[in-house]
Amino acid sequence: MSNPVAWFEIYVHDLPRAQAFYEAVFGQPLAPLPHASERNPQMLVFKMNNEGYGAAGALVHMPGLKPAGNSVLVYFSCADCAVEAAKAQVAGGQVFKPKMAIGAYGHIALVMDTEGNMIGLHSLH
């Protein structure tokens, strides 16, 4: 059985600003998803590894769809979530909940991106 999340999308108002934030926090470039059109929104995809652990996803700009609201919370894997939380603040986001222990499951931190979306950061240590 695979992990329950197969894909995620983070909706944004300003795609270049959101791209700069996520690239600064995670240190990896995002790539345009081919075949964007009016029917298909603009998307920037996080680096994918079909053989690796976890789910792939993208930043999405779709006219008429308002980001934020935090109806879905995506957790990104990190070596030390405190490091990425600090990077998020430097990149224009806000730390909502600093690194905290979650028992045998490691640690988490919660941050707000430049678009008002909350994301989770998870690390084992």
N, C-alpha and C positions, 0 to 999 in steps of 0.2 A: 504494500500500500504506500502511496506517495503522500507528501505533505498536503494539507487541505487547500492551501492557497496556490493557485496556478498562475495568476497574473494580477497586477495591481495598476491602478491609474491614479495620479494625483492631479486634480484639475487646478489650473492656474489662470490668472488674468494676463500676466505679463510673462510670456514664455522666455525671452532673453534674460530677464531678471531672475526668474526661477532657475533657469539653467545655470547661471553664474553662482547662485546660492548652493545648489546641489553639487556642482563640480568642485566648489571650494570646500564644502564639508567632507565629501567622500574622496576627493582627489582623483576622480576618474571622469573622462569626458562622456557626455551623452551624445547619441547619434540620432539624426532624423530618421523616422520610420518612413520607408518608401511608400509611395502611392497615396499621399495625403491629397485630399480634394475637399470640395465644399461638403460633400456627404461624409467624408472621413476627416476628423479634426486633425490639426497639427499635433504631432507627437514627437517627443525626444525620448529615446529609449535608453534605460540604464544598461550597462554592459551585461550581456547574457552568457551563461554557461549552461547549456542544456544537460550536461552530465553532472553538474554540481548541485549542492544543497540549496534549497530555498527557491523563491519565485522571482521571475523577471517582471519588469513593469516599465511604465513611462510617465513622463509629465505630459499633460494634455491641455491644449487650448481649444475649446469648443465655444464658438459664439453663442450667447444666450444661456450658458451654464455658469452659475456662480460658484467659485471655489469657497473653501472654508466650511464651517459648520461642524466639522469633525464627526460626521456620521460613520466614518470608517477610519481606523487607526492602523497604519502600516508601521511595522517594526523593521528597521534595517540592522543587519548583523554588523558588529564592530569588534575589534580586538579589545578596546577599552572605551565604553560609551561616554566616559567623561571627556575624552579627547575630542570626539566628534561634537559633543555638546558645546565645548569651548569654541570649536571651529564654526558652529552654527551661529553663535553670538557674534563672532568677528565678521561673518559673512552677511550680517544684517538681520538675522533671526533673533529669537528670544528663547532663553532657557525657561521652560515652564516648570519642570521638576528636575532638579539635578540628580546625578547618579545615586541610585538607592538599591539596596540589596533586595532580591526577591527569593530568598532562601536557596534551595538546591538548584534553582533555575538561573542563577547568576545575578546580573544587575541590569537595570534599565534607567534611561533618562528620557524625558519628554521635551521636545522643542517645537517652537512655532517657526515655520519658514517665512520667507518674505511675502508670501501670498496669503498668510493667515491660516494655513493648514497646520495642524498638529501632526507630528510624526514621532514615532518611538525609536529609540536606539537601544539595542540589546547587546550585552557582552557576557561572557561566562565569568570573567574576572573583573 
